[in-house]
């Protein structure tokens, strides 16, 4: 609060402070990003694309863990299912990449519904965590063993992506396609979280029993939250298939899971800004320390510990403190 | 086919003993603090590496290095609980789980930074031998591991059921506030038990390092099997953890031999998922689900 008056503020000023600032200014960010490929060399462009690719992955994860408040570790399963769906549709059915984005999201969403089954059976807390963890590892086993479709542990080469007949053969072409997708995902998730769905998620997160007592159909919202999370992460998987061009089961292991955890923990649980911020930090930083195996894990581990101890709402809370536009408020007090 | 059953059972029990020990070390920390340590696997890994450094790099005698590694891990567990978990203990469950996960993540990174991705092997301090009883082969590894775990089990049984410490553990598990009211120092107790869990994990880590190659990633492998054993036996139950570990070890061998070797890797995952879906409280556990 810059310049908070020492005397009691007038009622009008209070109202003004409560009103959320117009968020149209956010459009400046993609506008400023548009000329970015002019300055980046191919490797830097690849890293920029990697950041964009992880944005939906972080957002979907954050909806389940941060907004719904469920300790679900199945995000890498959604991610892998999305990536393999996209890859298999391109390789076996010859579909162009753009046509696989929605099916990849749908399969991710379906996996999300499946992962919500234990939560509906009343499995919570670390029981849910362990079970969803097992689900993710089981999927990795499926990628390895279902060789005719997934190519086994050798992996699968994915054809070059294309968008409506326009070939995405260079990193900068992918950048624009990814940017458009990420904008759609962010706006859609923002709308969802600011609707009664988002408020129901928050109610479930703060007190599930009270939410149920107030007549919120908690089961339905839990399935929906998982399905949306899975859908968005599945889209991220399709982007991954387009970006790296080669899918191997090792890309979807527990190390990947903890990396995705680092995104939402560092960025800030339950915050859309946090998902994006966390993605930038977690994806771009390791590229600086490629020659030191283990350094990235150590650094992120220590960073998460520090964030939990001193910034429980993540790095996004620093941004929110700096300017109210970054505040994630889904309801009026 | 069936004639191999005794052999499979023997090697299943030997592996299961190790799982039982790991599940038991996780249960000790869980019962004391009601927090599941998602970084426990990496504590086990660090314990194994500590014994490697002490014996191979520093050249200490094995028994001495073993004890020293256990002591070091006790201190590590005590310090992480006191310094990192205790400040947020009143916070949401999510941050506690994340904190444990992050500590494990940092430990794994530190191990990778120091020893790289290659595998190391801990030399056995005893001759590698095998004994035949009838048609069943017992290896020295089987006997050493099983013997060690049995001795530890007996000691733990005494601690939990005969000494006053066992009563304190039970009191804190039931109600922390009540325990504090009758004069138990709950904080010190939490840190101590977290340390004890890590120390027991270190024993598991050293025994594990005798039979599998050591790499920074064995922590994950350990954690998953420990969880599966705990789930099967029932979360928080000490006999459950032991029985769950033994059953898991036997199931891995039987499924791997009679069905297909591809099932060895996923037995733990299947067990976890099926038990939590069908009987979430496991064999001996308390209620585990929330009904609305």
Interface residues (C-beta under 8 A of the other chain):
Chain A: X65 X69 X71 X117 X118 X121 X122 X123 X124 X125 X126 X127 X129 X130 X131 X133 X134 X135 X137 X138 X141 X145 X208 X209 X212 X218 X219 X254 X258 X261 X262 X265 X269 X292 X293 X294 X295 X296 X297 X298 X299 X300 X301 X302 X304 X305 X308 X309 X312
Chain B: X36 X38 X84 X87 X88 X91 X92 X93 X94 X95 X97 X98 X99 X101 X102 X103 X104 X105 X106 X107 X108 X109 X110 X111 X112 X113 X114 X116 X117 X216 X220 X224 X227 X228 X231 X235 X262 X265 X266 X268 X269 X270 X272 X273 X276 X277 X280 X288 X289 X290 X291 X292
